[in-house]
């Protein structure tokens, strides 16, 4: 597989184009979180003679979906998301635990609610497209302590528990990371543990 990264200045967000190798029988690609659609992304698709097989949306926030309107005017493809994306009637709804084949890309859907109710991680081979749920050293912002706890528990049970260390984390903002690095150094996950221990001790003592 060939991975292309695009930075979207308007939302400081990341868009990814994942394509097949040049020696494949068919040149297929998918897009993850099109925060914008410009000539750079279009050239990547057309110069590689890719057929766009689908669009993955990690969550329906504007700086991750703004480019959909332009893409859908150019390509006849499907949009995959946990919740309906506004204004697009052909969105294919996916659910936690689904395994879907988008062209040659075997895609596992992992629901991580917290940053938003529809936040998802898409696992393709050893790549984890985490949206805003998990970034380098941090977890996604949430609106309540309940949502924060739900997000951390989901990340621990579904992402950090994946076997092996050789996963690349491709977030919606900021630089890429690795699963091993997040297990060891993620500040938000560690601070959550410390706060949980502090509250447990408080309840026992009093």
WOLIN-V866512 format. One record per helix or strand. SS is the DSSP state (A for helix, B for strand). FROM is the first residue (numbers start at 1). TO is the last residue. If there is no record, write none. Layout:
ss,from,to
SS,FROM,TO
SS,FROM,TO
This chain:
ss,from,to
B,2,8
B,13,19
B,28,32
A,39,47
B,51,56
A,62,65
A,68,74
B,79,81
B,92,93
B,99,102
B,105,111
B,120,124
B,127,131
B,134,135
B,138,139
A,145,160
B,168,171
B,177,178
A,179,185
A,187,205
